[in-house]
């Protein structure tokens, strides 16, 4: 039973935005095959962590492992219920002819990013 609506046929998923496009493709097929409806709440991870910390609930959380570990430590989620089903990759490109930045550590990555400009 969904803890928010009391609806036995609705699953509430809270997630960051990264998997949104995949869920948009998969959810209709899941709903058709199972008869269950899926309600998604998408927000930045810090906002979701805040909501969960103040009592928000969901049937499924799709969050980075460190966030789930923290929530489990705080007793907000069951540690034994986690399953990994994907990864998110991040790529960086450098303008042709520009030197490759040193991103071998967190500090060096931050220093390199501070020199970059965002292109939209």
Phi and psi in radians as a Rosetta constraint file:
Dihedral C 1 N 2 CA 2 C 2 CIRCULARHARMONIC -1.217 0.35
Dihedral N 2 CA 2 C 2 N 3 CIRCULARHARMONIC 2.217 0.35
Dihedral C 2 N 3 CA 3 C 3 CIRCULARHARMONIC -1.249 0.35
Dihedral N 3 CA 3 C 3 N 4 CIRCULARHARMONIC -0.302 0.35
Dihedral C 3 N 4 CA 4 C 4 CIRCULARHARMONIC -1.566 0.35
Dihedral N 4 CA 4 C 4 N 5 CIRCULARHARMONIC -0.843 0.35
Dihedral C 4 N 5 CA 5 C 5 CIRCULARHARMONIC -1.758 0.35
Dihedral N 5 CA 5 C 5 N 6 CIRCULARHARMONIC -0.242 0.35
Dihedral C 5 N 6 CA 6 C 6 CIRCULARHARMONIC 1.280 0.35
Dihedral N 6 CA 6 C 6 N 7 CIRCULARHARMONIC 0.186 0.35
Dihedral C 6 N 7 CA 7 C 7 CIRCULARHARMONIC -1.581 0.35
Dihedral N 7 CA 7 C 7 N 8 CIRCULARHARMONIC 2.139 0.35
Dihedral C 7 N 8 CA 8 C 8 CIRCULARHARMONIC -1.235 0.35
Dihedral N 8 CA 8 C 8 N 9 CIRCULARHARMONIC -0.319 0.35
Dihedral C 8 N 9 CA 9 C 9 CIRCULARHARMONIC -1.900 0.35
Dihedral N 9 CA 9 C 9 N 10 CIRCULARHARMONIC 0.273 0.35
Dihedral C 9 N 10 CA 10 C 10 CIRCULARHARMONIC -2.142 0.35
Dihedral N 10 CA 10 C 10 N 11 CIRCULARHARMONIC 2.274 0.35
Dihedral C 10 N 11 CA 11 C 11 CIRCULARHARMONIC -1.940 0.35
Dihedral N 11 CA 11 C 11 N 12 CIRCULARHARMONIC 2.192 0.35
Dihedral C 11 N 12 CA 12 C 12 CIRCULARHARMONIC -1.722 0.35
Dihedral N 12 CA 12 C 12 N 13 CIRCULARHARMONIC 2.129 0.35
Dihedral C 12 N 13 CA 13 C 13 CIRCULARHARMONIC -2.000 0.35
Dihedral N 13 CA 13 C 13 N 14 CIRCULARHARMONIC 2.237 0.35
Dihedral C 13 N 14 CA 14 C 14 CIRCULARHARMONIC -1.918 0.35
Dihedral N 14 CA 14 C 14 N 15 CIRCULARHARMONIC 2.290 0.35
Dihedral C 14 N 15 CA 15 C 15 CIRCULARHARMONIC -2.670 0.35
Dihedral N 15 CA 15 C 15 N 16 CIRCULARHARMONIC 2.699 0.35
Dihedral C 15 N 16 CA 16 C 16 CIRCULARHARMONIC -1.214 0.35
Dihedral N 16 CA 16 C 16 N 17 CIRCULARHARMONIC 3.090 0.35
Dihedral C 16 N 17 CA 17 C 17 CIRCULARHARMONIC -1.408 0.35
Dihedral N 17 CA 17 C 17 N 18 CIRCULARHARMONIC -0.280 0.35
Dihedral C 17 N 18 CA 18 C 18 CIRCULARHARMONIC -0.948 0.35
Dihedral N 18 CA 18 C 18 N 19 CIRCULARHARMONIC -0.801 0.35
Dihedral C 18 N 19 CA 19 C 19 CIRCULARHARMONIC -1.528 0.35
Dihedral N 19 CA 19 C 19 N 20 CIRCULARHARMONIC 0.171 0.35
Dihedral C 19 N 20 CA 20 C 20 CIRCULARHARMONIC -0.977 0.35
Dihedral N 20 CA 20 C 20 N 21 CIRCULARHARMONIC -0.796 0.35
Dihedral C 20 N 21 CA 21 C 21 CIRCULARHARMONIC -1.144 0.35
Dihedral N 21 CA 21 C 21 N 22 CIRCULARHARMONIC -0.669 0.35
Dihedral C 21 N 22 CA 22 C 22 CIRCULARHARMONIC -1.162 0.35
Dihedral N 22 CA 22 C 22 N 23 CIRCULARHARMONIC -0.768 0.35
Dihedral C 22 N 23 CA 23 C 23 CIRCULARHARMONIC -1.099 0.35
Dihedral N 23 CA 23 C 23 N 24 CIRCULARHARMONIC -0.625 0.35
Dihedral C 23 N 24 CA 24 C 24 CIRCULARHARMONIC -1.087 0.35
Dihedral N 24 CA 24 C 24 N 25 CIRCULARHARMONIC -0.551 0.35
Dihedral C 24 N 25 CA 25 C 25 CIRCULARHARMONIC -1.415 0.35
Dihedral N 25 CA 25 C 25 N 26 CIRCULARHARMONIC -0.674 0.35
Dihedral C 25 N 26 CA 26 C 26 CIRCULARHARMONIC -1.476 0.35
Dihedral N 26 CA 26 C 26 N 27 CIRCULARHARMONIC -0.603 0.35
Dihedral C 26 N 27 CA 27 C 27 CIRCULARHARMONIC -1.018 0.35
Dihedral N 27 CA 27 C 27 N 28 CIRCULARHARMONIC -0.803 0.35
Dihedral C 27 N 28 CA 28 C 28 CIRCULARHARMONIC -1.039 0.35
Dihedral N 28 CA 28 C 28 N 29 CIRCULARHARMONIC -0.682 0.35
Dihedral C 28 N 29 CA 29 C 29 CIRCULARHARMONIC -1.176 0.35
Dihedral N 29 CA 29 C 29 N 30 CIRCULARHARMONIC -0.754 0.35
Dihedral C 29 N 30 CA 30 C 30 CIRCULARHARMONIC -1.035 0.35
Dihedral N 30 CA 30 C 30 N 31 CIRCULARHARMONIC -0.800 0.35
Dihedral C 30 N 31 CA 31 C 31 CIRCULARHARMONIC -1.082 0.35
Dihedral N 31 CA 31 C 31 N 32 CIRCULARHARMONIC -0.727 0.35
Dihedral C 31 N 32 CA 32 C 32 CIRCULARHARMONIC -1.150 0.35
Dihedral N 32 CA 32 C 32 N 33 CIRCULARHARMONIC -0.728 0.35
Dihedral C 32 N 33 CA 33 C 33 CIRCULARHARMONIC -1.304 0.35
Dihedral N 33 CA 33 C 33 N 34 CIRCULARHARMONIC -0.543 0.35
Dihedral C 33 N 34 CA 34 C 34 CIRCULARHARMONIC -1.887 0.35
Dihedral N 34 CA 34 C 34 N 35 CIRCULARHARMONIC -0.354 0.35
Dihedral C 34 N 35 CA 35 C 35 CIRCULARHARMONIC 1.415 0.35
Dihedral N 35 CA 35 C 35 N 36 CIRCULARHARMONIC -0.029 0.35
Dihedral C 35 N 36 CA 36 C 36 CIRCULARHARMONIC -1.553 0.35
Dihedral N 36 CA 36 C 36 N 37 CIRCULARHARMONIC 2.497 0.35
Dihedral C 36 N 37 CA 37 C 37 CIRCULARHARMONIC -1.730 0.35
Dihedral N 37 CA 37 C 37 N 38 CIRCULARHARMONIC 2.566 0.35
Dihedral C 37 N 38 CA 38 C 38 CIRCULARHARMONIC -2.031 0.35
Dihedral N 38 CA 38 C 38 N 39 CIRCULARHARMONIC 2.246 0.35
Dihedral C 38 N 39 CA 39 C 39 CIRCULARHARMONIC -1.922 0.35
Dihedral N 39 CA 39 C 39 N 40 CIRCULARHARMONIC 2.198 0.35
Dihedral C 39 N 40 CA 40 C 40 CIRCULARHARMONIC -1.847 0.35
Dihedral N 40 CA 40 C 40 N 41 CIRCULARHARMONIC 2.442 0.35
Dihedral C 40 N 41 CA 41 C 41 CIRCULARHARMONIC -2.096 0.35
Dihedral N 41 CA 41 C 41 N 42 CIRCULARHARMONIC 1.984 0.35
Dihedral C 41 N 42 CA 42 C 42 CIRCULARHARMONIC -1.881 0.35
Dihedral N 42 CA 42 C 42 N 43 CIRCULARHARMONIC 2.358 0.35
Dihedral C 42 N 43 CA 43 C 43 CIRCULARHARMONIC -2.802 0.35
Dihedral N 43 CA 43 C 43 N 44 CIRCULARHARMONIC 2.945 0.35
Dihedral C 43 N 44 CA 44 C 44 CIRCULARHARMONIC -1.171 0.35
Dihedral N 44 CA 44 C 44 N 45 CIRCULARHARMONIC 2.670 0.35
Dihedral C 44 N 45 CA 45 C 45 CIRCULARHARMONIC -1.009 0.35
Dihedral N 45 CA 45 C 45 N 46 CIRCULARHARMONIC -0.734 0.35
Dihedral C 45 N 46 CA 46 C 46 CIRCULARHARMONIC -1.092 0.35
Dihedral N 46 CA 46 C 46 N 47 CIRCULARHARMONIC -0.642 0.35
Dihedral C 46 N 47 CA 47 C 47 CIRCULARHARMONIC -1.184 0.35
Dihedral N 47 CA 47 C 47 N 48 CIRCULARHARMONIC -0.739 0.35
Dihedral C 47 N 48 CA 48 C 48 CIRCULARHARMONIC -1.106 0.35
Dihedral N 48 CA 48 C 48 N 49 CIRCULARHARMONIC -0.743 0.35
Dihedral C 48 N 49 CA 49 C 49 CIRCULARHARMONIC -1.060 0.35
Dihedral N 49 CA 49 C 49 N 50 CIRCULARHARMONIC -0.715 0.35
Dihedral C 49 N 50 CA 50 C 50 CIRCULARHARMONIC -1.098 0.35
Dihedral N 50 CA 50 C 50 N 51 CIRCULARHARMONIC -0.813 0.35
Dihedral C 50 N 51 CA 51 C 51 CIRCULARHARMONIC -1.051 0.35
Dihedral N 51 CA 51 C 51 N 52 CIRCULARHARMONIC -0.784 0.35
Dihedral C 51 N 52 CA 52 C 52 CIRCULARHARMONIC -1.154 0.35
Dihedral N 52 CA 52 C 52 N 53 CIRCULARHARMONIC -0.616 0.35
Dihedral C 52 N 53 CA 53 C 53 CIRCULARHARMONIC -1.170 0.35
Dihedral N 53 CA 53 C 53 N 54 CIRCULARHARMONIC -0.437 0.35
Dihedral C 53 N 54 CA 54 C 54 CIRCULARHARMONIC -1.790 0.35
Dihedral N 54 CA 54 C 54 N 55 CIRCULARHARMONIC 0.271 0.35
Dihedral C 54 N 55 CA 55 C 55 CIRCULARHARMONIC 1.899 0.35
Dihedral N 55 CA 55 C 55 N 56 CIRCULARHARMONIC -0.058 0.35
Dihedral C 55 N 56 CA 56 C 56 CIRCULARHARMONIC -1.104 0.35
Dihedral N 56 CA 56 C 56 N 57 CIRCULARHARMONIC 2.605 0.35
Dihedral C 56 N 57 CA 57 C 57 CIRCULARHARMONIC -2.283 0.35
Dihedral N 57 CA 57 C 57 N 58 CIRCULARHARMONIC 2.761 0.35
Dihedral C 57 N 58 CA 58 C 58 CIRCULARHARMONIC -2.622 0.35
Dihedral N 58 CA 58 C 58 N 59 CIRCULARHARMONIC 2.788 0.35
Dihedral C 58 N 59 CA 59 C 59 CIRCULARHARMONIC -1.440 0.35
Dihedral N 59 CA 59 C 59 N 60 CIRCULARHARMONIC -0.554 0.35
Dihedral C 59 N 60 CA 60 C 60 CIRCULARHARMONIC -2.395 0.35
Dihedral N 60 CA 60 C 60 N 61 CIRCULARHARMONIC 2.339 0.35
Dihedral C 60 N 61 CA 61 C 61 CIRCULARHARMONIC -2.009 0.35
Dihedral N 61 CA 61 C 61 N 62 CIRCULARHARMONIC 2.295 0.35
Dihedral C 61 N 62 CA 62 C 62 CIRCULARHARMONIC -2.055 0.35
Dihedral N 62 CA 62 C 62 N 63 CIRCULARHARMONIC 1.685 0.35
Dihedral C 62 N 63 CA 63 C 63 CIRCULARHARMONIC -2.452 0.35
Dihedral N 63 CA 63 C 63 N 64 CIRCULARHARMONIC 2.798 0.35
Dihedral C 63 N 64 CA 64 C 64 CIRCULARHARMONIC -1.068 0.35
Dihedral N 64 CA 64 C 64 N 65 CIRCULARHARMONIC 2.599 0.35
Dihedral C 64 N 65 CA 65 C 65 CIRCULARHARMONIC -0.899 0.35
Dihedral N 65 CA 65 C 65 N 66 CIRCULARHARMONIC -0.813 0.35
Dihedral C 65 N 66 CA 66 C 66 CIRCULARHARMONIC -1.061 0.35
Dihedral N 66 CA 66 C 66 N 67 CIRCULARHARMONIC -0.585 0.35
Dihedral C 66 N 67 CA 67 C 67 CIRCULARHARMONIC -1.202 0.35
Dihedral N 67 CA 67 C 67 N 68 CIRCULARHARMONIC -0.775 0.35
Dihedral C 67 N 68 CA 68 C 68 CIRCULARHARMONIC -1.106 0.35
Dihedral N 68 CA 68 C 68 N 69 CIRCULARHARMONIC -0.682 0.35
Dihedral C 68 N 69 CA 69 C 69 CIRCULARHARMONIC -1.059 0.35
Dihedral N 69 CA 69 C 69 N 70 CIRCULARHARMONIC -0.750 0.35
Dihedral C 69 N 70 CA 70 C 70 CIRCULARHARMONIC -1.128 0.35
Dihedral N 70 CA 70 C 70 N 71 CIRCULARHARMONIC -0.756 0.35
Dihedral C 70 N 71 CA 71 C 71 CIRCULARHARMONIC -1.128 0.35
Dihedral N 71 CA 71 C 71 N 72 CIRCULARHARMONIC -0.650 0.35
Dihedral C 71 N 72 CA 72 C 72 CIRCULARHARMONIC -1.160 0.35
Dihedral N 72 CA 72 C 72 N 73 CIRCULARHARMONIC -0.743 0.35
Dihedral C 72 N 73 CA 73 C 73 CIRCULARHARMONIC -1.051 0.35
Dihedral N 73 CA 73 C 73 N 74 CIRCULARHARMONIC -0.635 0.35
Dihedral C 73 N 74 CA 74 C 74 CIRCULARHARMONIC -1.444 0.35
Dihedral N 74 CA 74 C 74 N 75 CIRCULARHARMONIC 0.000 0.35
Dihedral C 74 N 75 CA 75 C 75 CIRCULARHARMONIC 1.358 0.35
Dihedral N 75 CA 75 C 75 N 76 CIRCULARHARMONIC 0.291 0.35
Dihedral C 75 N 76 CA 76 C 76 CIRCULARHARMONIC -1.505 0.35
Dihedral N 76 CA 76 C 76 N 77 CIRCULARHARMONIC -0.429 0.35
Dihedral C 76 N 77 CA 77 C 77 CIRCULARHARMONIC -2.394 0.35
Dihedral N 77 CA 77 C 77 N 78 CIRCULARHARMONIC 2.795 0.35
Dihedral C 77 N 78 CA 78 C 78 CIRCULARHARMONIC -1.444 0.35
Dihedral N 78 CA 78 C 78 N 79 CIRCULARHARMONIC 2.149 0.35
Dihedral C 78 N 79 CA 79 C 79 CIRCULARHARMONIC -1.114 0.35
Dihedral N 79 CA 79 C 79 N 80 CIRCULARHARMONIC -0.538 0.35
Dihedral C 79 N 80 CA 80 C 80 CIRCULARHARMONIC -1.446 0.35
Dihedral N 80 CA 80 C 80 N 81 CIRCULARHARMONIC 0.052 0.35
Dihedral C 80 N 81 CA 81 C 81 CIRCULARHARMONIC -1.809 0.35
Dihedral N 81 CA 81 C 81 N 82 CIRCULARHARMONIC 0.089 0.35
Dihedral C 81 N 82 CA 82 C 82 CIRCULARHARMONIC -1.468 0.35
Dihedral N 82 CA 82 C 82 N 83 CIRCULARHARMONIC 2.474 0.35
Dihedral C 82 N 83 CA 83 C 83 CIRCULARHARMONIC -2.419 0.35
Dihedral N 83 CA 83 C 83 N 84 CIRCULARHARMONIC 2.420 0.35
Dihedral C 83 N 84 CA 84 C 84 CIRCULARHARMONIC -1.599 0.35
Dihedral N 84 CA 84 C 84 N 85 CIRCULARHARMONIC 2.239 0.35
Dihedral C 84 N 85 CA 85 C 85 CIRCULARHARMONIC -2.225 0.35
Dihedral N 85 CA 85 C 85 N 86 CIRCULARHARMONIC 0.063 0.35
Dihedral C 85 N 86 CA 86 C 86 CIRCULARHARMONIC -3.073 0.35
Dihedral N 86 CA 86 C 86 N 87 CIRCULARHARMONIC 2.974 0.35
Dihedral C 86 N 87 CA 87 C 87 CIRCULARHARMONIC -2.310 0.35
Dihedral N 87 CA 87 C 87 N 88 CIRCULARHARMONIC 2.756 0.35
Dihedral C 87 N 88 CA 88 C 88 CIRCULARHARMONIC -2.005 0.35
Dihedral N 88 CA 88 C 88 N 89 CIRCULARHARMONIC 2.180 0.35
Dihedral C 88 N 89 CA 89 C 89 CIRCULARHARMONIC -1.768 0.35
Dihedral N 89 CA 89 C 89 N 90 CIRCULARHARMONIC 2.593 0.35
Dihedral C 89 N 90 CA 90 C 90 CIRCULARHARMONIC -2.181 0.35
Dihedral N 90 CA 90 C 90 N 91 CIRCULARHARMONIC 2.357 0.35
Dihedral C 90 N 91 CA 91 C 91 CIRCULARHARMONIC -2.089 0.35
Dihedral N 91 CA 91 C 91 N 92 CIRCULARHARMONIC 2.607 0.35
Dihedral C 91 N 92 CA 92 C 92 CIRCULARHARMONIC -2.214 0.35
Dihedral N 92 CA 92 C 92 N 93 CIRCULARHARMONIC 2.457 0.35
Dihedral C 92 N 93 CA 93 C 93 CIRCULARHARMONIC -2.136 0.35
Dihedral N 93 CA 93 C 93 N 94 CIRCULARHARMONIC 2.657 0.35
Dihedral C 93 N 94 CA 94 C 94 CIRCULARHARMONIC -2.141 0.35
Dihedral N 94 CA 94 C 94 N 95 CIRCULARHARMONIC 2.412 0.35
Dihedral C 94 N 95 CA 95 C 95 CIRCULARHARMONIC -0.977 0.35
Dihedral N 95 CA 95 C 95 N 96 CIRCULARHARMONIC 2.438 0.35
Dihedral C 95 N 96 CA 96 C 96 CIRCULARHARMONIC -0.952 0.35
Dihedral N 96 CA 96 C 96 N 97 CIRCULARHARMONIC 2.296 0.35
Dihedral C 96 N 97 CA 97 C 97 CIRCULARHARMONIC 1.584 0.35
Dihedral N 97 CA 97 C 97 N 98 CIRCULARHARMONIC -0.285 0.35
Dihedral C 97 N 98 CA 98 C 98 CIRCULARHARMONIC -1.380 0.35
Dihedral N 98 CA 98 C 98 N 99 CIRCULARHARMONIC 2.617 0.35
Dihedral C 98 N 99 CA 99 C 99 CIRCULARHARMONIC -1.199 0.35
Dihedral N 99 CA 99 C 99 N 100 CIRCULARHARMONIC 2.566 0.35
Dihedral C 99 N 100 CA 100 C 100 CIRCULARHARMONIC -1.250 0.35
Dihedral N 100 CA 100 C 100 N 101 CIRCULARHARMONIC 2.249 0.35
Dihedral C 100 N 101 CA 101 C 101 CIRCULARHARMONIC -1.299 0.35
Dihedral N 101 CA 101 C 101 N 102 CIRCULARHARMONIC 2.653 0.35
Dihedral C 101 N 102 CA 102 C 102 CIRCULARHARMONIC -1.464 0.35
Dihedral N 102 CA 102 C 102 N 103 CIRCULARHARMONIC 1.961 0.35
Dihedral C 102 N 103 CA 103 C 103 CIRCULARHARMONIC -2.122 0.35
Dihedral N 103 CA 103 C 103 N 104 CIRCULARHARMONIC 0.589 0.35
Dihedral C 103 N 104 CA 104 C 104 CIRCULARHARMONIC -1.358 0.35
Dihedral N 104 CA 104 C 104 N 105 CIRCULARHARMONIC -0.183 0.35
Dihedral C 104 N 105 CA 105 C 105 CIRCULARHARMONIC -2.487 0.35
Dihedral N 105 CA 105 C 105 N 106 CIRCULARHARMONIC 2.896 0.35
Dihedral C 105 N 106 CA 106 C 106 CIRCULARHARMONIC -1.032 0.35
Dihedral N 106 CA 106 C 106 N 107 CIRCULARHARMONIC -0.757 0.35
Dihedral C 106 N 107 CA 107 C 107 CIRCULARHARMONIC -1.136 0.35
Dihedral N 107 CA 107 C 107 N 108 CIRCULARHARMONIC -0.764 0.35
Dihedral C 107 N 108 CA 108 C 108 CIRCULARHARMONIC -1.187 0.35
Dihedral N 108 CA 108 C 108 N 109 CIRCULARHARMONIC -0.619 0.35
Dihedral C 108 N 109 CA 109 C 109 CIRCULARHARMONIC -1.111 0.35
Dihedral N 109 CA 109 C 109 N 110 CIRCULARHARMONIC -0.824 0.35
Dihedral C 109 N 110 CA 110 C 110 CIRCULARHARMONIC -1.052 0.35
Dihedral N 110 CA 110 C 110 N 111 CIRCULARHARMONIC -0.744 0.35
Dihedral C 110 N 111 CA 111 C 111 CIRCULARHARMONIC -1.090 0.35
Dihedral N 111 CA 111 C 111 N 112 CIRCULARHARMONIC -0.735 0.35
Dihedral C 111 N 112 CA 112 C 112 CIRCULARHARMONIC -1.133 0.35
Dihedral N 112 CA 112 C 112 N 113 CIRCULARHARMONIC -0.707 0.35
Dihedral C 112 N 113 CA 113 C 113 CIRCULARHARMONIC -1.202 0.35
Dihedral N 113 CA 113 C 113 N 114 CIRCULARHARMONIC -0.509 0.35
Dihedral C 113 N 114 CA 114 C 114 CIRCULARHARMONIC -1.177 0.35
Dihedral N 114 CA 114 C 114 N 115 CIRCULARHARMONIC -0.315 0.35
Dihedral C 114 N 115 CA 115 C 115 CIRCULARHARMONIC -1.588 0.35
Dihedral N 115 CA 115 C 115 N 116 CIRCULARHARMONIC -0.149 0.35
Dihedral C 115 N 116 CA 116 C 116 CIRCULARHARMONIC -1.549 0.35
Dihedral N 116 CA 116 C 116 N 117 CIRCULARHARMONIC 2.800 0.35
Dihedral C 116 N 117 CA 117 C 117 CIRCULARHARMONIC -2.108 0.35
Dihedral N 117 CA 117 C 117 N 118 CIRCULARHARMONIC 2.618 0.35
Dihedral C 117 N 118 CA 118 C 118 CIRCULARHARMONIC -1.483 0.35
Dihedral N 118 CA 118 C 118 N 119 CIRCULARHARMONIC 2.283 0.35
Dihedral C 118 N 119 CA 119 C 119 CIRCULARHARMONIC -1.901 0.35
Dihedral N 119 CA 119 C 119 N 120 CIRCULARHARMONIC 2.192 0.35
